[in-house]
Amino acid sequence: MPQGSSRRRARTYDPEKTWAAFVAQVGHVRVAVGELDEGQWKAPSGLPGWDVRLLVAHVLRQVEALRQFLGQTPVPPGVKPADLSTWALSTAGIAGQLDAGTRATAAGTADLNAALAAEADLLPGLKDQALRTDHAFPHPFSAMRALDFTVTRVVELVVHSDDLARATGVEVALDRQAVAAVVRLLADALAVKAPGNTVEMRVPPYAAVQCVEGPRHTRGTPPNVVETDPLTWVRLATGRTPWHEALDAARLTASGERADLGPYLPVLG
């Protein structure tokens, strides 16, 4: 579960932009999956124990999950929904469940490409329900609001689009609004996991958060600053790229005695 707490005002996500980003990223994945040859389907995905077929099966499950989530009975009004940072910081706890479900989907789906296309074709009928903020549905982390769960689908699609591109060499376009949402959500989760005001984490042009306990400054920029580009941040925050590797490759800058975020990464399991 999340460590510490945050008094920061919860970030909001524009429903229409969120939906457009999700649908666009699903479309980009569909195009890429349709280009895979037999050898690429069998290639290592870069994720432990998974080949590309399992990775695509997992992507299919992330798209299916929205329809399944919205098909449930809403939770009673008194149930407090989990927020997006709780989701990000808690996913590692259900890794085994996700792996088992992914393997079952891969084994039971002869044509993952066709299944992904069929699921994507159902999305227009889900839009209105998927963007509601007044309904929450059961979730492994108690419950989630419909719009928040849709934001999590954007995160999953962006992260795994990058996985697919790196594993196969096939270009997978990344929707700009989708990347922006993922960067912001993961930055906010870092601020919850490592609360404080000693380090400013910047991912221009999308996010800047303060984090890490330590001597409190009274005005201006904290004495420790970390800055990186959006895709490097996504890879750092999801454990795809180790901190030291990004630093050695000059994919990030870190100034100040406390500007080492390695101990707090990844934030998404």
Order of alpha helices (4+ residues) and beta strands (2+ residues): alpha-alpha-alpha-alpha-alpha-alpha-alpha-beta-beta-alpha-alpha-beta-beta-beta-alpha-alpha-beta
